[in-house]
Amino acid sequence: MKKEQSKKSKILSSVVGVISFGVFYIIGRQFFAPDLETELNNVAIQLNKQTPMQVDEFTRLDSASSKGATNLMYYYTIMNLDKSEVNLDTVNKYIRPSIIENVKTSPDLKVYRDNNITMDYIYFDKNGEFVIKLAVTPELYNN
């Protein structure tokens, strides 16, 4: 009889141990998981290892950065144009909606949508002069 109780006690102890480990593991992962600010910073670091990157015949991605836990910024160069040659009406009419639609629908950007991250697309001309900043906020991609 004592042998059977000892066996049950060991099984119960093992089950409690496994459950305890699982609970502490889950709590530990939540408690020690990198915060969103760190994650965004890591994304920028990894992206910067791949830049500069030619996006298309007109545009090059030069770098990325993050700002707190809310913004991921992409810095682009428009390769063959001076600031004076960029038609901002055209950018706002065609390029901005295209970027917003991409943010709304791209599976790769779902994690940013889920965390309400603002994605800033910052463009410079071929001489390094600031041209335009297109901010895609949660209000734009969640409607």
C-alpha positions in Angstrom: 0.0 0.0 0.0 2.8 2.4 0.9 4.5 1.6 -2.4 1.4 2.5 -4.3 1.0 5.8 -2.4 4.7 6.6 -3.0 4.2 5.9 -6.7 1.1 8.2 -6.8 2.9 10.9 -4.9 5.8 10.8 -7.4 3.4 11.0 -10.4 1.5 13.8 -8.7 4.8 15.6 -8.0 5.9 15.2 -11.6 2.6 16.5 -12.9 2.7 19.5 -10.6 6.3 20.1 -11.6 5.5 20.0 -15.3 2.5 22.3 -14.8 4.6 24.7 -12.7 7.4 24.8 -15.2 4.9 25.5 -18.0 3.2 28.3 -16.1 6.5 29.9 -15.1 7.8 29.5 -18.6 4.8 31.3 -20.1 5.0 34.1 -17.4 8.7 34.4 -17.8 8.4 34.8 -21.6 5.8 37.5 -21.2 7.8 39.2 -18.4 11.2 39.0 -20.1 10.1 39.3 -23.8 11.7 42.2 -25.6 9.4 45.2 -25.6 8.1 46.7 -28.8 10.6 49.5 -28.8 13.5 47.0 -28.7 11.8 44.9 -31.4 11.4 48.0 -33.7 15.0 48.9 -33.1 16.1 45.4 -34.0 14.1 45.5 -37.2 15.9 48.8 -38.2 19.3 47.3 -37.4 18.6 44.2 -39.5 17.3 46.3 -42.4 20.3 48.6 -42.3 22.5 45.5 -42.8 20.9 45.2 -46.2 21.0 48.8 -47.3 21.5 50.6 -49.5 18.9 48.6 -51.5 17.6 49.5 -54.9 13.8 49.4 -54.7 13.1 50.2 -58.4 14.7 52.2 -61.2 13.8 55.5 -59.4 14.1 54.7 -55.7 16.8 53.4 -53.3 16.2 52.5 -49.7 19.2 54.0 -47.8 18.4 53.2 -44.2 15.8 52.6 -41.5 15.4 53.7 -37.9 12.8 53.5 -35.1 11.4 56.0 -32.7 10.2 54.6 -29.4 7.6 51.9 -29.6 5.4 53.8 -32.2 7.4 54.6 -35.4 9.4 52.8 -38.0 11.1 55.1 -40.4 12.4 54.3 -43.9 14.8 56.7 -45.6 14.8 56.7 -49.4 16.6 58.5 -52.2 14.8 59.4 -55.4 17.8 58.7 -57.7 17.4 60.9 -60.8 15.5 63.9 -59.6 16.2 67.2 -57.9 13.7 68.4 -55.3 12.4 71.0 -57.7 11.5 68.3 -60.2 9.4 66.3 -57.8 5.7 67.0 -58.3 4.2 66.7 -54.8 0.7 66.7 -56.2 1.5 63.5 -58.1 3.2 62.0 -55.1 0.1 62.7 -52.9 -2.4 61.6 -55.6 -0.6 58.3 -56.7 2.3 57.3 -54.5 0.8 58.0 -51.1 -2.4 55.9 -51.8 -0.2 53.1 -53.2 1.9 53.0 -50.0 -1.1 53.1 -47.8 -2.7 50.2 -49.7 0.5 48.2 -49.4 0.6 48.8 -45.6 -3.0 47.7 -45.3 -2.6 44.5 -47.3 0.9 43.2 -47.0 1.2 40.1 -44.9 4.8 41.1 -44.0 3.4 44.3 -42.4 0.7 42.6 -40.3 2.8 42.7 -37.1 3.1 46.4 -37.5 -0.6 46.8 -38.1 -1.4 44.6 -35.1 0.8 46.9 -32.9 -0.5 50.2 -34.3 3.0 51.2 -35.6 3.2 54.4 -37.7 5.4 53.8 -40.7 7.2 56.9 -42.0 8.5 57.0 -45.6 11.0 59.8 -45.9 12.3 60.8 -49.3 15.3 62.8 -50.4 16.3 63.9 -53.8 19.5 62.9 -55.7 21.4 65.7 -53.8 20.3 64.6 -50.4 17.7 67.4 -50.0 14.5 66.5 -48.1 11.6 66.1 -50.5 8.6 64.7 -48.5 7.6 62.5 -45.5 4.7 60.2 -46.0 3.4 59.0 -42.6 1.2 56.0 -42.6 -0.6 56.0 -39.3 -3.0 53.4 -37.8 -5.9 55.7 -38.6 -4.9 55.4 -42.3 -4.4 51.6 -42.5 -7.2 50.5 -40.1 -10.1 52.1 -41.9 
